[in-house]
Amino acid sequence: MALLQIAEPGESAAPHQHRLAVGIDLGTTNSLVATVRSGLAVVLSDDLGRPLLPSVVRYRGDGATEVGYEAQAGQAVDPRNTIASVKRFMGRGLADIAHREALPYVFQDGGGMLRLHTAAGLKSPVEVSAEILRALRVRAETALGGQLVGAVITVPAYFDDAQRQATKDAARLAGLPVLRLLNEPTAAAIAYGLDNAAEGVYAVYDLGGGTFDISILKLARGIFEVLATGGDSALGGDDFDQRIFCWILEAARLKPLSVEDASMLLTRAREAKEYLTFHGAAPVTARLNSGEVVDLTLTTETFAEITQTLVAKTIQPVKKALRDAGLSVAEVKGVVMVGGATRMPQVQRAVGEFFRQEPLNNLDPDKVVAIGAATQANLLAGNRAAGDDWLLLDVIPLSLGLETMGGLVERIIPRNSTIPTARAQEFTTFRDGQTALAVHVVQGERELVSDCRSLARFELRGIPPMVAGAPRIRVTFQVDADGLLAVAARELASGVEASIVVKPSYGLTDDEIAGLLKDSLTHVKDDALRRALKESQVEAQRLIEAVRSALKADSELLAADELARVEGGIVRLQSASLAENRRQIVLAMDDLEAETKEFAARRMDKSIRRALAGRNISELDSQAAVARTGEVA
């Protein structure tokens, strides 16, 4: 008898077949790849048993490319061609890179994402990241003995659209099919929550090599709900290394350094930072190419003192995230520590003091993100087992909206909205006969476009000419599970439509990414006043356009002196609208409306006479009776 191959709906038709999927933590300092084996998420090591892959790529003059430990070894001798911490350059323009003069690289601004001059030619951060991802893919396929069907790649929660898109592009170059981009704190929460069967409100404090994220999550019966998120995409362990580097220069009274010597001292600074995790003092010794000798001792007390401002910078987004979530410190059940930089004693101490509890360190902070990503990848690949179902409710970090008349921002999707999401709002035209509409998509919390970040622009053309305010244009914002945005505009009467997938050339500047939310709070009153002024100016222009249109059509209804007064009112309102005094604008609008009141009445009379021309009273009475009968019926 032939046997039927039966499977549950949505399950594999061949249950014995395991689809190979991985989770990848693409880190600033180190990267990892993990997978699920026999129901357990494990980090895959290289042939020497090392789980970490340094996020370093070296382009050699002979055309060879080195990745990982091999590249890291050449960092001191060939710093210009050895690219480290490339994650900080993802989705960035040259103007966005702070302290670039201190970096050993030769940059080129390509009018979008920056490029780096190497022995192998110009390389973008996407291409460099692709080399790291390719090495992780090869490691995974070698260990698993087959081709990968997909990968979940983690990104900082505070990565914007450009940085997320750049990460997806890098994965594509590396030959990795991306199942999903997953926020790093959410991945950590998955790993911790599933490992500990945790429920309640948890904070995920993620301090990596180049980025900082804080997420407040609610865990309950397989639901991972992100309540709020915050952070700084330009703050991490690298900044602590830089503080030690500056301390070395000052303590040793060194002369200006060569590129090679600076790179070597940065390496010594990182080694000292890591040594202080488990020791009270770290030796810092080096012989420079200039002949100078460095022989210093860095204590934990000194290290804490020179980095206290950096630690304090991580606490401010934590406070903001708690306010956004509407929670107090006492309501947080636990704090999950993620990222290698959280091993620093002063960070552990600061977090413990703020939350008034010992941070949770029972999972390896280096591996927890990759493990969570692997668990999610296994589920998305279809390797589903009983009890494996859970729901992720992630959020976007900053509001999305578009520009309206007067340079104002109309928010469509507010920050901390759960994704994926789609929201729509209707708009109209400003001028009579307007046949096109420019759509300007922005990101941020301020009231004026000039204070927010521009993401994309497109045009909706083919709008049927109508009077101002008559067209109904529906603009739809869609944010997918990866946090990427698509915008569409449609004129409802004619059906004409235009859309764009937001792929800006580069992302938020370092100052903007950290200061957008802060500015929204400190400038609330000022923004409200500026918005009110802009709205009054727009309303004044609308009134002027309407009066001028009416005069063009029916100016014969006014006597010469009346016409002069109306035109004088237009001039005064035009002059007031150019000034920065809202009260004067309102008064000028009132004056013009008073001058045109009689004119409006005469125009109405004229319209009624035109409508009734050639018709008798009995005809109108019979039509009215029919209308009343219809209403009753």
C-alpha positions in Angstrom: 0.0 0.0 0.0 1.3 3.4 -0.9 1.8 5.8 1.9 0.7 9.4 1.7 3.1 12.1 2.8 1.1 14.2 5.2 2.1 17.4 7.0 0.5 20.0 9.2 -0.5 23.1 7.3 2.5 25.4 7.1 4.9 22.7 8.1 7.6 21.0 6.0 6.3 18.2 3.8 9.3 16.2 4.8 9.7 16.6 8.6 13.1 14.9 8.6 14.5 17.8 6.5 15.9 20.7 8.5 16.2 24.0 6.6 19.5 25.7 7.3 19.1 29.1 8.7 21.3 31.3 10.8 21.3 34.4 12.9 24.1 37.0 12.4 25.2 39.7 14.8 27.0 42.1 12.6 28.9 44.0 15.2 31.2 47.1 15.2 34.1 45.3 16.9 33.2 41.6 16.6 30.6 39.6 14.6 29.1 36.2 15.2 26.9 33.6 13.5 24.6 31.2 15.3 22.1 28.5 14.4 19.7 26.1 16.0 20.9 22.5 16.4 18.7 19.8 18.0 16.4 22.5 19.4 19.3 24.5 21.0 20.7 27.8 19.6 24.5 27.7 19.5 27.2 30.0 18.2 29.3 28.5 15.4 33.1 28.7 15.9 35.9 28.7 13.3 38.3 25.8 12.7 40.4 27.0 15.7 37.3 27.0 18.0 37.0 30.8 18.1 33.3 32.0 18.2 34.1 35.7 17.5 35.1 37.1 14.1 36.7 40.6 14.5 34.9 43.0 12.2 38.1 44.0 10.4 38.9 43.7 6.7 42.3 44.3 5.1 42.8 44.9 1.4 46.3 43.9 0.4 48.3 45.2 -2.5 48.5 41.8 -4.1 44.8 41.7 -4.5 44.1 39.4 -1.6 41.5 40.3 1.1 41.9 39.3 4.7 39.0 39.1 7.2 38.9 38.7 11.0 41.9 37.8 13.1 44.3 37.8 10.1 43.2 41.3 9.1 43.4 42.5 12.7 47.0 41.4 13.0 47.9 43.7 10.1 46.1 46.7 11.6 49.2 48.3 13.1 51.5 47.9 10.1 48.9 48.7 7.4 46.2 51.0 9.0 45.1 52.7 5.8 44.1 49.5 4.1 42.8 47.8 7.2 39.2 48.8 7.8 37.8 48.4 11.4 34.5 49.5 13.0 33.0 49.9 9.5 29.5 49.6 11.1 29.9 53.3 12.1 30.2 54.3 8.4 27.1 52.4 7.2 24.6 54.6 5.5 26.7 57.7 6.2 28.0 60.6 4.2 31.5 62.1 4.8 30.0 65.1 6.7 28.4 62.6 9.2 31.7 61.2 10.4 32.9 62.9 13.5 36.7 63.2 14.2 37.5 61.8 10.8 40.8 63.6 10.8 41.9 61.3 13.6 41.1 58.2 11.6 43.9 56.6 9.4 41.6 56.2 6.4 41.5 58.2 3.2 37.8 59.1 2.6 36.0 60.2 -0.6 32.6 61.7 -0.6 30.5 60.3 -3.4 27.5 62.5 -3.0 25.9 59.9 -0.8 27.5 57.1 1.1 31.2 57.7 1.6 34.0 55.6 0.1 37.4 54.6 1.4 40.6 54.5 -0.7 42.3 51.1 -0.3 45.0 49.1 -2.1 42.0 47.4 -3.9 40.5 50.7 -5.0 37.5 52.6 -3.7 35.4 50.6 -1.2 32.1 51.5 0.3 31.1 50.5 3.8 28.5 48.2 2.2 31.3 46.3 0.3 33.5 46.0 3.5 30.6 44.7 5.5 29.8 42.2 2.8 33.3 40.7 3.2 32.5 40.1 6.9 29.1 38.6 6.2 30.6 36.4 3.4 33.2 35.0 5.9 30.4 34.2 8.4 28.3 32.6 5.6 31.2 30.4 4.6 31.8 29.5 8.3 28.1 28.5 8.7 27.9 26.5 5.4 31.1 24.6 6.3 29.9 23.8 9.8 26.3 22.9 8.7 27.3 21.1 5.5 24.9 22.8 3.2 23.6 26.0 1.6 21.7 28.5 3.8 18.1 29.2 3.1 18.1 32.4 5.0 19.6 34.6 7.7 18.2 37.0 10.3 20.7 39.9 10.6 20.6 42.2 13.7 20.9 46.0 13.6 20.9 48.6 16.4 17.3 49.7 17.2 18.4 53.2 16.4 19.5 52.5 12.9 17.5 54.6 10.4 16.2 53.6 7.0 19.5 54.3 5.2 21.6 52.2 7.6 19.1 49.3 7.5 19.0 49.4 3.7 22.8 49.5 3.6 22.9 46.4 5.9 20.5 44.5 3.5 22.6 45.5 0.5 25.7 44.2 2.2 23.9 40.8 2.9 22.9 40.7 -0.8 26.5 41.2 -1.9 27.6 38.4 0.5 25.1 36.0 -1.0 22.9 35.9 2.0 19.1 35.7 1.7 17.8 38.0 4.4 14.7 36.6 6.2 14.5 39.7 8.4 16.4 42.6 10.0 16.0 42.3 13.7 16.7 45.0 16.3 19.6 43.9 18.6 17.8 44.5 21.9 14.8 42.5 20.7 17.0 39.6 19.7 18.6 39.7 23.1 15.2 39.7 24.7 14.1 36.7 22.7 17.2 34.8 23.8 16.9 35.8 27.5 13.1 35.4 27.6 13.1 31.9 26.1 16.1 30.8 28.1 14.6 31.9 31.4 10.9 31.7 30.7 10.8 35.3 31.8 7.7 37.4 32.1 7.2 41.0 33.0 8.8 44.3 32.0 12.5 44.1 31.1 15.1 46.7 30.0 17.7 45.6 27.5 20.8 47.7 27.9 23.0 47.2 24.7 26.4 48.8 24.6 28.4 47.5 21.8 31.6 48.5 20.1 30.1 51.4 18.1 26.4 51.8 19.1 24.2 52.0 22.2 20.6 50.9 22.4 18.1 50.8 25.2 14.7 49.0 24.8 11.9 48.5 27.2 10.0 45.3 26.6 7.1 43.5 28.0 7.4 39.7 28.0 4.3 37.6 28.5 3.5 34.1 27.3 5.4 34.1 24.0 4.7 37.8 23.2 7.8 40.1 23.0 6.3 43.6 22.9 8.7 46.6 22.6 7.2 49.5 24.6 9.9 52.1 23.8 13.4 52.4 22.5 16.2 54.9 22.5 19.9 55.1 22.1 22.8 56.6 20.2 24.1 55.1 17.0 27.5 56.9 17.5 28.4 55.8 21.1 30.1 52.6 22.0 33.3 50.8 23.2 35.3 52.6 20.5 34.7 55.9 22.3 36.0 54.4 25.6 39.1 53.3 23.7 39.5 56.8 22.4 39.4 58.2 25.9 42.2 55.9 27.0 44.2 56.8 23.8 43.9 60.5 24.7 44.9 59.7 28.3 48.1 57.9 27.0 49.0 60.9 24.8 48.7 63.3 27.8 50.3 61.1 30.4 53.3 60.1 28.2 53.6 63.7 26.7 53.9 62.3 23.2 54.7 64.3 20.1 52.3 64.2 17.1 52.1 60.5 16.0 52.4 58.8 12.7 49.4 56.9 11.4 51.1 53.6 12.3 51.9 54.7 15.9 48.4 56.0 16.4 46.9 52.8 15.3 49.2 50.8 17.6 48.3 52.9 20.6 44.6 52.5 19.9 45.1 48.8 19.9 46.9 49.1 23.3 44.1 51.2 24.6 41.5 48.5 23.7 43.7 45.8 25.3 43.9 47.9 28.5 40.1 48.4 28.6 39.6 44.6 28.3 42.2 43.8 30.9 40.6 46.2 33.4 37.4 44.1 33.3 39.0 41.5 35.6 42.0 43.4 37.1 42.5 46.6 39.1 45.3 48.0 36.9 46.4 47.5 33.3 50.0 48.0 32.0 50.2 50.1 28.8 53.6 49.6 27.1 54.7 50.3 23.6 57.8 51.3 21.5 56.9 53.8 18.8 58.5 54.1 15.4 59.7 57.6 16.5 61.8 55.9 19.2 59.6 57.0 22.1 58.7 54.5 24.7 55.4 54.3 26.5 55.3 52.7 29.9 52.2 53.6 31.9 49.7 51.9 34.3 46.0 52.6 34.0 43.9 51.9 37.1 40.2 51.2 37.2 39.7 54.4 39.2 41.4 56.5 36.5 39.5 54.7 33.8 36.2 55.4 35.5 37.1 59.0 35.9 38.0 59.7 32.3 34.9 57.9 30.9 32.3 59.1 33.4 30.7 61.4 30.8 30.4 58.6 28.3 28.6 56.4 30.9 26.3 59.3 31.8 25.4 59.7 28.1 24.0 56.2 28.1 21.7 56.9 31.1 19.9 59.8 29.5 18.3 57.7 26.7 17.3 55.2 29.4 15.4 57.8 31.2 13.7 58.9 28.0 12.7 55.4 27.1 11.1 54.9 30.5 9.2 58.1 30.1 8.0 57.1 26.6 6.9 53.7 28.0 5.1 55.4 30.9 7.0 53.3 33.5 9.0 54.0 36.6 12.3 52.3 37.5 10.5 50.3 40.2 8.3 48.6 37.5 11.3 47.2 35.6 11.7 43.5 36.7 15.2 43.1 35.3 18.0 44.6 33.2 19.5 42.4 30.5 23.1 43.4 29.7 24.1 43.1 26.0 27.3 43.9 24.2 31.0 43.4 25.1 31.3 46.9 26.4 28.8 46.2 29.2 31.6 44.2 30.9 33.2 47.4 32.1 32.8 47.7 35.8 31.8 51.4 35.8 29.0 50.5 33.3 27.7 47.6 35.5 27.8 49.9 38.5 26.0 52.8 36.8 23.2 50.6 35.5 22.8 48.8 38.9 22.6 52.2 40.7 20.0 53.6 38.3 17.7 50.6 38.2 18.4 49.8 41.9 19.1 46.1 41.1 21.9 43.9 39.9 22.0 43.7 36.1 21.3 40.3 34.6 24.6 38.8 33.2 23.7 35.1 33.1 23.9 35.0 29.3 27.2 35.9 27.5 26.7 39.5 26.4 28.8 38.9 23.2 26.6 35.9 22.1 23.1 36.7 23.3 22.1 38.8 20.3 23.3 36.1 17.8 21.5 33.4 19.7 18.2 35.4 19.7 18.6 36.0 16.0 19.3 32.3 15.3 16.2 31.4 17.2 14.1 33.8 15.1 15.7 32.6 11.9 15.0 29.0 12.7 11.3 29.9 13.2 11.1 32.0 10.0 12.8 29.2 8.0 9.9 26.9 8.8 11.7 24.6 11.4 8.8 24.9 13.7 8.4 22.7 16.7 5.7 22.5 19.4 5.9 25.6 21.6 8.0 27.5 19.2 5.4 30.1 18.3 5.9 33.6 19.6 4.9 37.1 18.5 7.3 40.0 18.1 6.0 43.5 18.4 8.8 45.9 17.6 8.7 49.6 17.2 10.2 52.5 15.2 12.5 54.9 17.1 11.6 58.2 15.4 8.4 59.7 13.9 7.8 59.7 10.2 5.8 62.4 8.4 5.7 64.7 5.4 6.1 68.4 4.6 3.0 70.6 4.4 2.6 74.2 3.3 4.7 76.6 5.3 7.5 74.1 5.9 5.5 72.3 8.6 5.7 68.6 9.5 2.6 66.5 9.5 3.4 63.3 11.4 1.9 60.2 9.9 3.5 57.5 12.1 4.6 58.6 15.6 7.7 57.2 17.2 7.4 53.9 19.2 4.7 52.8 16.8 4.6 49.0 16.6 5.9 47.6 13.3 5.0 46.4 10.7 2.4 49.2 10.3 0.6 51.2 7.7 -1.1 54.6 8.2 -2.8 57.0 5.8 -4.0 60.6 5.8 -5.7 62.8 3.3 -4.4 66.0 2.0 -5.5 68.6 -0.6 -4.1 71.2 -3.0 -3.2 74.8 -2.1 -3.9 76.6 -5.5 -6.7 76.5 -8.0 -6.0 74.3 -11.0 -3.0 72.6 -9.3 -2.2 69.4 -11.3 0.9 68.1 -9.4 1.9 67.7 -5.8 5.4 67.3 -4.3 5.7 64.8 -1.5 8.6 65.4 0.9 9.1 62.5 3.5 10.9 63.5 6.7 11.9 61.9 10.0 12.1 63.5 13.4 10.2 65.0 16.3 10.3 68.8 15.6 7.5 70.9 14.1 9.4 72.4 11.2 10.9 70.5 8.2 14.2 72.4 8.6 14.7 70.8 12.0 14.1 67.2 10.8 15.9 64.8 8.6 14.9 64.6 4.9 14.4 61.0 3.8 13.0 61.2 0.2 11.0 63.3 -2.3 8.7 62.3 -5.1 5.9 63.9 -7.2 2.3 63.0 -7.8 1.3 64.3 -11.3 -1.9 64.1 -13.4 -4.2 65.6 -10.7 -7.4 66.9 -12.5 -7.5 70.7 -12.3 -9.9 71.7 -9.6 -10.4 74.6 -7.2 -8.1 74.6 -4.2 -9.1 72.2 -1.5 -11.3 70.1 -3.8 -8.9 67.2 -4.6 -8.5 64.4 -2.1 -5.0 63.0 -2.0 -4.5 60.0 0.2 -0.9 59.5 1.4 0.0 56.1 2.8 3.0 55.3 4.9 4.0 51.6 5.3 6.8 50.4 7.5 7.7 46.7 7.1 9.1 44.3 9.7 12.6 45.3 8.9 11.8 49.0 9.7 12.0 50.1 6.1 9.6 52.7 4.8 7.5 52.9 1.6 5.2 55.9 0.8 2.4 56.1 -1.8 0.2 59.0 -2.8 -3.2 58.6 -4.7 -5.7 61.2 -5.9 -9.0 59.5 -5.0 -11.2 60.9 -7.8 -9.0 60.2 -10.8 -7.0 57.3 -9.4 -3.6 58.7 -10.4 -0.9 57.3 -8.1 2.8 57.7 -7.3 5.0 55.9 -4.8 8.5 55.5 -3.5 10.5 53.0 -1.4 12.6 55.2 0.8 16.2 54.5 0.1 18.1 57.7 1.1 21.7 58.0 0.2 22.8 58.1 3.8 21.4 58.4 7.3 21.1 60.7 10.3 24.2 62.6 11.4 25.8 61.7 14.7 24.4 64.9 16.4 20.9 64.4 14.9 20.5 60.8 15.9 21.3 61.6 19.5 19.6 64.9 19.7 16.3 64.6 17.7 14.3 63.5 20.7 16.1 65.7 23.1 15.4 68.7 20.9 11.8 67.8 20.7 11.5 68.2 24.5 13.6 71.3 24.9 12.0 73.2 22.0 8.3 72.3 22.7 7.2 75.8 23.5 9.3 77.4 20.8 8.2 74.9 18.2 4.5 75.5 19.1 4.9 79.3 18.6 6.8 78.8 15.3 4.1 76.3 14.1 1.3 78.7 15.0 3.1 81.5 13.0 3.6 79.3 10.0 0.0 78.2 10.1 -1.1 81.9 10.2 1.1 82.7 7.3 -0.3 79.8 5.2 -3.9 80.8 6.1 -3.1 84.4 5.1 -1.7 83.2 1.7 -4.8 81.1 1.2 -7.1 84.1 1.9 -5.1 86.3 -0.5 -5.3 83.7 -3.2 -9.1 83.4 -2.7 -9.7 87.1 -2.8 -7.6 87.6 -5.9 -9.4 84.8 -7.6 -12.8 86.4 -6.7 -11.6 89.9 -7.9 -10.5 88.4 -11.2 -13.9 86.9 -11.8 -16.3 89.6 -10.4 -14.4 92.9 -9.8 -17.2 94.8 -11.6 -19.4 94.2 -8.5 -17.3 96.8 -6.6 -17.1 100.5 -6.9 -13.7 102.1 -7.4 -13.3 103.1 -3.8 -14.4 99.7 -2.6 -12.0 98.0 -4.9 -9.2 100.2 -3.7 -9.9 99.3 0.0 -9.9 95.5 -0.8 -6.6 95.8 -2.8 -5.2 97.8 0.1 -6.3 95.1 2.5 -4.5 92.5 0.3 -1.3 94.5 0.4 -1.4 95.0 4.1 -2.0 91.3 4.7 0.8 90.3 2.3 3.2 92.6 4.1 2.1 91.2 7.5 2.5 87.6 6.4 6.1 88.3 5.6 6.8 89.5 9.1 7.3 87.3 12.2 4.3 88.7 14.2 1.4 86.4 14.3 -0.9 88.9 16.0 -0.4 91.4 13.1 -1.2 88.7 10.6 -4.5 87.8 12.4 -5.5 91.5 12.6 -4.7 92.0 8.9 -6.8 88.9 8.0 -9.7 90.2 10.0 -9.5 93.6 8.3 -9.5 92.0 4.8 -12.4 89.7 5.7 -14.4 92.8 6.8 -13.6 94.7 3.6 -14.7 91.7 1.5 -17.9 90.8 3.4 -20.1 92.9 1.2 -18.3 91.7 -1.9 -19.0 88.1 -0.9 -22.7 88.9 -0.4 -22.9 90.5 -3.9 -21.2 87.5 -5.5 -23.7 85.2 -3.8 -26.6 87.2 -5.1 -25.1 87.1 -8.6 -24.7 83.3 -8.4 -28.3 82.9 -7.3 -29.6 85.1 -10.1 -27.6 83.2 -12.6 -29.0 79.9 -11.3 -32.6 81.1 -11.3 -32.4 82.8 -14.7 -35.3 81.7 -17.1 -37.2 79.8 -14.4 -40.6 80.5 -12.8 -41.9 80.2 -9.2 -44.3 77.3 -9.9 -41.5 75.2 -11.4 -39.4 75.8 -8.3 -42.3 75.0 -6.0 -42.9 71.6 -7.7 -39.2 70.7 -7.5 -39.2 71.5 -3.8 -42.3 69.4 -3.2 -40.6 66.4 -4.9 -37.5 66.9 -2.8 -39.6 66.9 0.4 -41.5 63.7 -0.6 -38.1 62.0 -1.2 -36.9 63.0 2.2 -40.0 61.6 3.9 -39.8 58.4 1.9 
